């Protein structure tokens, strides 16, 4: 048995065609919960797309989970507690536990706001990975 899995989520321009969520109330077009398709144990991943002017429609906060939002296309805004920040292609937002968050695609966005949301919890990460090992004798598979 292999220790990896593969899922094809399509390019960002295809994400709007997905429909999903963690529960019925928060399911919508443009959301795919990838960690429901793969046996992820410590991290979660969703692929998201909102049409210009569309918004999440709710606030939420996590008590144990930290999230990183990686914006790939479009223009939008995130509400983070009492702040509103502008987001777009190349913006990465880390949101700590206990921070209230929501988001929207700006009405004047040139296209869909597209992003990945990566969720993780558990132990604090070390300054650098301390559990890896090198195998310099193993040949590259594409040689």
N, C-alpha and C positions, 0 to 999 in steps of 0.2 A: 504494500500500500504506500502511496506517495504522501509526502508531507506538504503538498501544495494543492491548490485549487485554482481554477481559471474561470472568470466570468467576463462576458463581453457586454459592456454597457453602451457601446456605440460612442460616436464622437459627441462633443457638446451640442452640436446642432441637432442631434437626435433626442436629447434628454427631455424635451417638452412632451414627447410622445409617451413617456412613462407615466404611470399613475400609482401612487402608493403613499404610505405613511406608517406611523407606529400604531395608530388606531383610526377608527372610522372618522372621528371628528377632525383629525388633522391630516387625513389623506387628501391628496389633490393631484391635479395634472402637473407634470414637471418634477416629480419627486420619485426617486428610486432608492430604496433602503438596501444597499448592496450587502451589508452584513447579514441580512436575512437569507441571502442566497449562498453565502460562503460560511464555512464553520469558523467564523472569527471568534476568538476567545477573549482578547484584551483590547481590541480596537473596534470601532464602528465606522462605517462610511456610508454617506448618502450622496447621490448626484442630483443636482437641483437646477431648475430653470423657471424663471418667472417672466411673464410678458411685461412690456413697459406699462407701468401704472399698477401692476398687481402687487399685493402685499401678503405677508404670512397670515395676518388676521388675528394673531394671538401673541402674547408674551409668554416666555417660559424661562425657568432657571433650573439648574441641576445642583444637587447637593454633593454628589460624588464624582460627577463626570466633568472633565475639561474638554472644550471643543476648540478646533482650529478651522476657520473658514478660509478657503483658498478660492478667490474670485478669478474667473477665467475670461469673462466677456461681459459686455454691457455696463450700465451704470446704475448704482443703487445706493441705498442708505441702510445702516443698521442702527437701531435703537439699543443702547447699552446703558442700563440704569437710567440716569438723567441726561445722557449724552446722545447725540445723533452724529454718526460719522459717515463720510462719503466713502463708497467702495466701488471698485471697478477692476478691470483686468490687471493682474499683478498685485492686488491688495491681499494681504494675509492678516487675519484678525484672530488672535487668541482670546478666548473668553473663559475666565476662571469660574470655579464653582461659586454659586450664590449670586452671580451677576444676571440680572434680567435682560433678555434679549428678544429682539424682533427684527424684521428686515422687510424691505420692499425694493422693487425695481422702480427707478425714477420714471415718471411719465414721459420725460424727454429722452429716455435711454434710446440709443440708436438701434437696439435690438434686445433680445432677451438677456436678463441678468442670469449668468450661469456660474455655479460654484460647486465645489466639493466641501462637505462638512465631515471632518474627521473627529471622532469621539474616542476618548480613552479615560480610564480610571485606574485606580490601584496605586502602586508604589511610585514615589517620585523617581524620575529618571536620573541616572548619574550624569555628571558633566559630559562624559563621553561614553559610548558603549563599552561596557566592561565584561561582556559575556561572549565576545567573538574570538575566533581563532583563525589563523591563516593556514592555508595548505598550498605552499608554493610549488610542490611537486605535482599537483593535479593539473593536467593539461586543459587548455581552454576548449570548450565543446565545438567551437566554430572554426578551429584551425584546419 
